[in-house]
């Protein structure tokens, strides 16, 4: 995602509540970048080393949108923030993160994740990722508790860790619980109508609740056009959108409850994404139906489209997203996640990234077509200072057999919100299509976002005239944000690539204080490169074995 120097695209940060627009203040120094956005819903202020919770009068919701309350305002100023009567606050501390008053916000200490979103401090989720065999994210029975780190699995991919991820994650789906019962949304018990006019928000929730209370099942959505508000997923339920099904999210802001989400790497309470789940297990959304957000409310430019948040065992297959004004698929703090055969659409609006995983473990994206006006795929792990305190990387992520296009930015972008780190990412059989991409392998770094970014590889990559600005590029002073830490980047690979007609292959400039480490560029063929001279300043070593640029050995 590419933003302006203010940290946002096209205006001040914030979001619209049902009853009032936001008024957002921004504080910035060399060691601080904070937002304090005041609305009836929430205000959140962030500062390096301390996270201060702001609160306002008015309503607030629970993390999953299940309850609201109102009361007086208060603000905590320490790392163990406590909201007053009805305060809608988010803070980070050793004991509790949500306000302890009558706000309807649950205390994060009730979460079964071992060291979760709101438990503050640097815990054992190091930037190198969870250790092999650990269960470190998510809730519920899980099934798969290890990670790929140190794995020695065999398979078709050139990395044993990637083979471990694909084998173990794909084996989880489909869940047998989804076949226990079928709840067809148009049945009289639920009242759904695919006539393009009827509001189906209640029908979706009734059918989902019925399947969940029955121990699991499938909510079937027959062909038709369904108007609805937010769809809130629940345990052990698959929602299946049949061929010919179009879901149009409506403009009724009251049907998008306040939930815990992230906005550009920062935890906030905000209106619900179009499709949302919070701390759920064994959830699925399958197609080939189409989900259309073009008619959703005015807050849409600040709301993700599809967000499983702190969930375990997530399966998304065959659906198409279109019409969003912001990030499309945004799995967050979740583990054991499979996206298979999905499609996103470039609708010409800035910031509609295609696929942005954030602080997830054991994740597969395959057989998919990812299109966006901004980054096709941006890998993230939280914005500082919250990202460093939560300190959960995106780890053990495999993307394979996918096509990408972005009219604005990168095919794969690391960051910019990467304070928790990114590691063990593997891309295989990757290609550009259509309008292509601006950069193929893009790196964003600075001394404000200071995660460890390590073991990032792509192999068998192809593009013909589909890379318009450069193949591998870095902005190591991204947004001119500065702090006191030193980010760590290295152990990257772009191998067996066949790419033609690009401006350059490598233009990486870092700094002596935080150089980029080893990069493998072996066994690749680059033709029609406008500038064959590579730039690698405070980078390396770089390996060019078996690689040519315009017919000459690369160096």
C-alpha positions in Angstrom: 0.0 0.0 0.0 1.3 3.4 -0.9 0.3 6.3 1.2 1.0 10.0 1.5 3.5 11.5 3.9 0.7 11.9 6.5 0.4 8.1 6.6 -2.9 8.1 4.8 -4.1 8.3 1.2 -6.0 11.4 0.2 -6.7 13.0 3.6 -6.5 12.8 7.4 -6.6 9.4 9.1 -9.9 8.2 10.7 -13.2 6.7 10.0 -16.8 7.6 10.0 -19.1 6.5 12.8 -22.8 6.1 12.1 -23.6 9.5 13.7 -20.6 11.7 13.4 -17.5 12.2 11.2 -14.1 11.9 12.8 -11.9 14.7 13.9 -8.4 13.4 13.8 -5.2 14.9 15.3 -1.8 13.8 14.2 1.4 14.1 16.2 4.8 13.5 14.7 8.3 13.9 15.9 11.5 12.0 15.0 10.4 9.3 17.6 6.6 9.5 17.4 3.9 9.0 14.9 0.5 9.0 16.6 -3.0 9.4 15.6 -5.8 10.5 18.0 -9.1 10.1 16.1 -12.1 11.4 18.0 -15.5 10.0 17.2 -18.4 8.4 19.1 -16.7 5.1 18.5 -13.1 5.4 19.6 -10.0 7.5 19.7 -6.6 5.9 19.7 -3.3 7.6 20.2 0.0 5.9 19.6 3.5 6.9 20.7 6.8 5.1 20.7 7.3 3.1 23.9 3.9 3.9 25.3 0.4 3.5 23.9 -2.1 5.9 25.2 -5.8 5.1 25.0 -8.1 8.0 24.2 -11.8 7.7 24.9 -14.9 9.7 24.1 -18.5 9.9 25.1 -20.8 7.7 23.2 -21.3 4.1 22.2 -18.7 1.4 21.9 -18.8 -2.2 20.8 -17.3 -5.5 21.8 -14.5 -6.9 19.7 -16.9 -9.0 17.7 -19.7 -6.5 17.4 -21.9 -8.4 19.9 -22.6 -5.6 22.4 -22.7 -1.9 22.8 -22.9 0.5 25.8 -22.5 4.2 26.5 -21.0 6.3 29.2 -18.6 9.0 30.2 -15.2 9.5 28.6 -11.8 8.9 30.0 -8.3 8.3 28.8 -5.5 6.1 30.2 -1.9 7.3 29.9 0.1 4.3 30.9 0.8 0.9 29.4 -2.0 -0.6 31.5 -4.8 1.6 30.4 -8.1 1.5 32.2 -11.2 3.0 30.7 -13.8 4.7 33.0 -17.5 4.3 33.0 -18.3 3.4 29.4 -15.0 4.4 28.0 -14.3 3.1 24.5 -10.6 2.6 24.9 -7.9 0.4 23.5 -4.6 0.2 25.4 -1.7 -2.2 25.8 -0.5 -3.4 29.2 0.6 -6.4 31.2 -2.8 -7.0 32.7 -5.6 -5.7 30.5 -5.9 -3.8 27.3 -9.5 -2.8 27.1 -11.1 -0.4 29.4 -12.5 -2.0 32.6 -15.6 0.1 32.7 -19.0 -0.6 31.2 -18.0 -0.2 27.6 -18.9 -3.7 26.3 -15.2 -4.2 25.4 -13.9 -7.5 26.6 -10.8 -7.9 28.6 -8.1 -9.4 26.4 -6.9 -11.6 29.2 -9.9 -13.8 28.4 -8.4 -14.7 25.0 -6.9 -18.1 24.8 -4.1 -17.0 22.5 -0.9 -17.4 24.6 0.3 -13.8 24.0 -2.2 -11.9 22.1 -3.2 -8.6 20.6 -3.6 -6.7 23.9 -1.3 -8.3 26.4 1.5 -5.8 25.7 5.3 -6.1 26.1 7.7 -8.2 24.2 6.7 -11.8 24.7 8.0 -15.1 23.3 6.7 -14.3 19.8 10.1 -13.3 18.6 10.6 -11.8 15.2 12.0 -15.1 14.1 8.6 -16.6 14.5 7.2 -19.4 16.7 9.4 -22.4 17.2 8.6 -25.8 15.6 5.8 -27.6 17.3 4.5 -24.5 19.1 1.0 -23.3 19.2 1.2 -19.6 19.4 -1.7 -17.9 17.6 -5.4 -18.2 17.5 -8.1 -19.9 19.5 -10.0 -23.1 19.5 -9.0 -26.8 19.0 -6.8 -25.9 16.0 -5.7 -29.3 14.8 -2.4 -28.0 13.4 -0.2 -26.6 16.2 3.3 -26.5 14.7 5.0 -24.1 12.2 7.3 -24.7 9.2 10.4 -23.4 10.9 13.0 -26.2 10.9 10.7 -28.6 9.0 12.2 -31.2 6.6 9.1 -32.1 4.6 9.5 -33.3 1.0 7.2 -32.2 -1.9 7.1 -30.4 -5.2 8.4 -27.0 -3.9 12.1 -26.3 -3.6 11.9 -25.5 0.1 11.1 -28.1 2.8 9.5 -25.5 4.9 7.1 -24.6 2.1 6.2 -28.2 1.5 5.4 -28.5 5.2 3.0 -25.6 5.1 1.1 -26.7 2.0 0.8 -30.3 3.1 -0.4 -29.5 6.6 -2.6 -26.6 5.9 -4.5 -28.1 2.9 -5.1 -31.3 4.9 -7.3 -29.4 7.3 -10.0 -28.6 4.7 -12.8 -29.2 4.2 -13.8 -29.7 7.8 -16.2 -32.6 8.3 -18.3 -30.4 10.5 -19.4 -28.3 7.5 -21.4 -31.3 6.1 -23.4 -32.0 9.3 -26.3 -29.7 8.3 -27.3 -27.4 5.5 -29.0 -24.1 6.3 -30.3 -22.6 3.0 -30.7 -18.9 3.5 -33.9 -18.7 1.4 -35.7 -21.2 3.7 -38.7 -19.8 5.5 -36.9 -20.2 8.9 -34.3 -17.6 7.8 -36.3 -15.4 5.3 -33.6 -14.7 2.8 -34.5 -13.4 -0.7 -32.2 -13.0 -3.6 -34.3 -10.3 -5.3 -31.7 -7.5 -5.0 -34.0 -5.5 -2.8 -34.7 -7.4 0.5 -32.3 -6.7 3.3 -30.8 -10.1 4.1 -28.6 -9.1 7.1 -30.8 -10.9 9.6 -31.3 -13.9 7.4 -27.5 -14.5 7.1 -27.1 -14.2 10.9 -30.0 -16.5 11.6 -28.7 -19.2 9.2 -25.2 -18.9 10.5 -26.4 -19.2 14.1 -28.5 -22.2 13.4 -25.6 -24.1 11.8 -23.3 -23.1 14.7 -25.7 -24.2 17.4 -26.2 -27.5 15.6 -22.5 -28.2 15.9 -21.6 -27.0 12.5 -22.9 -26.9 8.9 -23.1 -25.1 5.6 -25.1 -22.0 4.9 -26.1 -22.3 1.3 -26.8 -19.1 -0.7 -28.6 -20.0 -4.0 -28.3 -18.0 -7.2 -29.7 -14.5 -6.9 -28.7 -11.0 -5.8 -28.6 -10.5 -2.1 -28.5 -7.1 -0.3 -27.0 -7.3 3.1 -24.9 -5.6 5.8 -21.9 -7.1 7.4 -21.7 -10.9 7.4 -20.3 -12.1 10.7 -18.9 -15.7 10.5 -19.1 -18.2 13.4 -17.5 -21.5 14.5 -17.7 -24.6 12.4 -19.7 -22.9 9.6 -19.1 -22.7 5.8 -21.0 -20.1 3.8 -21.3 -21.3 0.2 -22.2 -18.8 -2.5 -23.5 -20.8 -5.5 -22.9 -20.0 -9.2 -25.0 -17.0 -10.1 -24.9 -15.6 -6.6 -24.1 -11.9 -6.1 -23.9 -10.4 -2.6 -24.2 -6.6 -2.6 -23.3 -5.0 0.6 -25.7 -2.2 1.3 -25.2 1.4 2.6 -27.0 1.0 5.9 -24.2 1.9 8.3 -26.1 0.5 11.3 -25.6 -3.0 9.9 -21.9 -2.8 10.3 -21.3 -3.0 14.0 -18.3 -1.8 15.8 -15.6 -4.5 16.0 -12.0 -4.9 16.8 -10.0 -4.5 13.6 -6.8 -3.1 12.2 -6.4 0.0 10.2 -3.0 0.1 8.3 -1.4 -2.0 11.0 -2.9 -0.2 14.1 -5.6 -2.0 16.3 -8.7 0.1 16.4 -12.4 -0.3 17.1 -14.2 0.4 13.8 -17.2 -0.5 11.8 -17.1 -4.1 10.7 -15.6 -5.3 7.5 -18.1 -6.6 5.0 -17.1 -10.2 6.0 -15.6 -10.6 9.5 -14.8 -13.1 12.1 -13.2 -12.6 15.6 -11.6 -15.5 17.4 -13.5 -18.2 15.5 -12.4 -21.7 14.5 -13.2 -23.8 11.4 -14.8 -21.1 9.3 -15.1 -21.1 5.5 -16.4 -19.0 2.7 -16.7 -20.7 -0.7 -17.8 -19.8 -4.2 -18.0 -19.3 -7.1 -20.2 -16.4 -6.0 -19.3 -12.7 -6.2 -19.1 -10.3 -3.2 -19.6 -6.7 -4.2 -18.8 -3.8 -1.9 -19.5 -0.9 -4.3 -22.7 0.0 -2.5 -21.3 -0.1 1.0 -21.4 2.9 3.4 -19.2 6.0 3.3 -16.8 4.5 5.8 -15.7 1.9 3.3 -12.4 3.8 2.4 -11.3 3.0 6.0 -12.6 -0.6 6.3 -11.2 -3.9 5.1 -13.4 -6.0 2.9 -12.7 -9.5 4.2 -11.0 -10.0 7.6 -10.7 -13.1 9.8 -9.2 -11.7 13.0 -7.4 -14.0 15.4 -9.0 -17.1 13.9 -7.9 -20.7 13.5 -8.5 -22.9 10.5 -9.8 -20.5 7.9 -10.8 -21.7 4.4 -11.7 -19.3 1.5 -12.3 -20.8 -1.9 -13.6 -19.7 -5.3 -15.1 -16.3 -4.4 -14.5 -13.0 -6.2 -14.3 -9.7 -4.3 -15.1 -6.5 -6.2 -16.0 -2.8 -5.5 -13.9 -2.2 -2.4 -12.2 1.1 -1.7 -9.7 -0.4 0.7 -7.8 -3.7 1.4 -9.6 -6.7 0.0 -8.4 -9.9 1.7 -6.8 -9.1 5.1 -6.3 -12.1 7.3 -5.0 -10.9 10.7 -3.4 -12.7 13.6 -4.8 -15.9 12.3 -3.3 -19.4 11.8 -3.9 -22.3 9.5 -5.4 -20.4 6.7 -6.0 -21.5 3.1 -7.1 -19.2 0.2 -7.6 -21.2 -3.0 -8.9 -20.0 -6.3 -9.9 -16.6 -5.2 -10.1 -13.4 -7.3 -9.7 -9.7 -6.4 -10.5 -6.8 -8.8 -8.7 -3.6 -9.5 -11.4 -1.0 -9.4 -9.2 2.0 -10.0 -9.3 3.3 -6.4 -6.1 3.8 -4.4 -5.5 1.6 -1.4 -7.5 -1.4 -2.6 -4.7 -3.8 -2.0 -5.5 -7.3 -3.1 -4.1 -9.7 -0.5 -2.6 -8.3 2.7 -1.8 -11.0 5.4 -0.9 -9.5 8.7 0.7 -11.3 11.7 -0.5 -14.7 10.4 1.1 -18.2 10.7 0.7 -21.2 8.4 -0.9 -19.5 5.4 -1.4 -20.6 1.8 -2.6 -18.6 -1.2 -2.9 -20.6 -4.3 -4.5 -20.9 -7.8 -5.7 -17.3 -7.5 -5.9 -14.1 -9.6 -4.9 -11.1 -7.5 -5.6 -7.7 -9.0 -5.5 -4.3 -7.3 -5.0 -0.7 -7.9 -2.5 -0.6 -5.1 -0.2 -3.4 -4.0 -1.4 -6.7 -5.3 0.1 -8.4 -2.2 1.6 -6.6 0.8 2.9 -8.7 3.7 2.5 -7.0 7.1 2.9 -7.5 10.8 1.6 -4.3 12.5 2.7 -0.7 12.7 4.9 0.6 15.5 4.6 1.0 18.4 1.7 -1.4 18.7 3.3 -3.8 16.2 6.4 -4.2 18.2 4.5 -4.7 21.5 2.3 -7.3 20.0 5.3 -8.7 18.2 3.8 -11.4 16.1 5.3 -11.9 12.6 3.8 -13.1 9.4 5.5 -16.5 9.2 5.3 -19.7 7.1 3.4 -18.2 4.2 3.3 -19.9 0.8 1.8 -18.4 -2.3 1.9 -20.6 -5.4 0.3 -20.9 -8.9 -1.0 -17.3 -8.8 -1.3 -14.5 -11.3 -1.0 -10.8 -10.3 -1.6 -7.3 -11.6 -1.4 -3.9 -9.9 -1.8 -0.7 -11.8 -0.3 1.2 -8.9 2.5 -0.7 -7.1 4.0 -4.1 -6.3 3.4 -7.7 -6.9 4.9 -8.6 -3.6 5.6 -5.8 -1.1 7.3 -6.3 2.3 5.6 -3.8 4.6 5.4 -1.1 5.2 3.7 -2.1 8.5 6.2 -4.8 9.5 7.1 -4.1 13.2 6.4 -7.7 14.2 8.6 -9.1 11.5 8.1 -11.3 8.4 9.8 -14.6 7.9 9.7 -17.9 6.0 7.7 -16.6 3.0 7.8 -18.7 -0.2 6.4 -17.8 -3.6 6.4 -20.4 -6.5 5.1 -20.3 -10.0 4.3 -16.6 -10.0 3.4 -14.5 -13.0 2.1 -11.1 -14.0 -0.9 -10.7 -16.3 -2.9 -7.9 -17.8 -1.6 -4.5 -16.9 1.3 -6.1 -15.0 2.8 -4.6 -11.9 5.1 -1.6 -11.1 7.6 -3.6 -9.0 7.9 -7.3 -8.7 9.8 -7.6 -5.3 9.4 -4.4 -3.3 11.0 -3.7 0.1 9.9 -0.9 2.5 12.1 -0.1 5.5 13.0 2.6 8.0 14.2 3.0 11.6 10.6 3.4 12.8 9.3 0.0 11.7 12.0 -2.3 13.0 11.0 -5.9 12.5 13.2 -8.7 11.4 12.5 -9.6 7.7 14.2 -12.8 6.9 13.9 -15.9 4.6 11.8 -14.4 1.8 12.0 -16.4 -1.5 10.4 -16.5 -4.9 11.1 -19.1 -7.5 9.8 -19.8 -11.1 8.7 -16.3 -11.8 7.6 -15.1 -15.3 6.6 -11.8 -16.8 6.6 -10.5 -20.4 6.5 -6.8 -20.5 4.6 -6.8 -17.2 7.1 -5.0 -14.8 6.9 -1.3 -15.4 9.2 0.4 -12.9 11.7 -2.3 -11.8 12.1 -5.9 -10.7 13.6 -5.7 -7.2 13.5 -2.3 -5.5 13.7 -0.9 -2.0 12.8 2.3 -0.2 14.8 2.0 3.0 13.7 5.4 4.3 10.1 4.8 3.6 7.8 7.8 4.4 10.9 9.5 5.9 9.9 8.0 9.3 12.8 7.8 11.7 13.3 6.2 15.1 16.0 4.7 17.2 15.9 1.1 16.1 17.7 -0.8 13.3 15.5 -3.0 11.1 17.0 -6.3 9.9 16.5 -7.4 6.2 18.2 -10.3 4.5 18.2 -13.9 3.1 16.1 -13.1 0.1 15.8 -15.0 -3.2 14.5 -14.4 -6.7 15.5 -17.5 -8.7 14.5 -19.3 -11.9 12.9 -16.0 -13.1 12.2 -15.4 -16.8 11.4 -11.7 -17.2 11.5 -9.4 -20.2 11.1 -5.7 -20.9 11.7 -4.1 -17.5 13.6 -0.9 -16.6 16.1 -2.6 -14.3 16.6 -5.9 -12.4 18.0 -4.6 -9.1 18.1 -1.2 -7.5 18.6 -1.6 -3.8 20.1 1.2 -1.7 20.3 0.8 2.1 22.4 2.3 4.9 25.5 1.3 6.7 23.5 1.2 10.0 21.1 -1.4 8.6 22.3 -3.1 5.4 20.2 -5.6 3.5 21.7 -9.0 3.8 22.3 -11.9 1.4 20.2 -12.2 -1.8 20.2 -15.1 -4.2 19.4 -14.1 -7.9 20.6 -17.3 -9.4 19.5 -19.2 -12.6 17.4 -16.5 -14.2 17.1 -14.9 -17.6 16.3 -11.2 -18.0 15.9 -9.7 -21.5 15.0 -6.3 -22.9 16.2 -4.6 -19.7 16.6 -0.9 -20.3 19.4 -0.4 -17.7 21.4 -3.6 -17.2 23.6 -2.2 -14.5 22.5 -3.4 -11.0 22.7 -1.2 -7.9 23.3 -2.8 -4.6 24.5 -0.3 -1.9 25.0 -1.7 1.6 23.5 -4.9 0.2 24.8 -8.4 0.0 26.4 -10.6 -0.8 24.4 -11.0 -4.0 24.6 -14.3 -5.9 24.1 -14.1 -9.7 25.1 -17.7 -10.6 23.7 -18.8 -13.9 21.9 -15.5 -14.5 22.1 -13.3 -17.6 20.8 -9.8 -18.3 20.4 -9.0 -22.0 22.5 -12.1 -22.8 25.5 -11.1 -20.6 26.4 -12.6 -17.2 24.7 -10.6 -14.5 26.8 -8.9 -11.9 
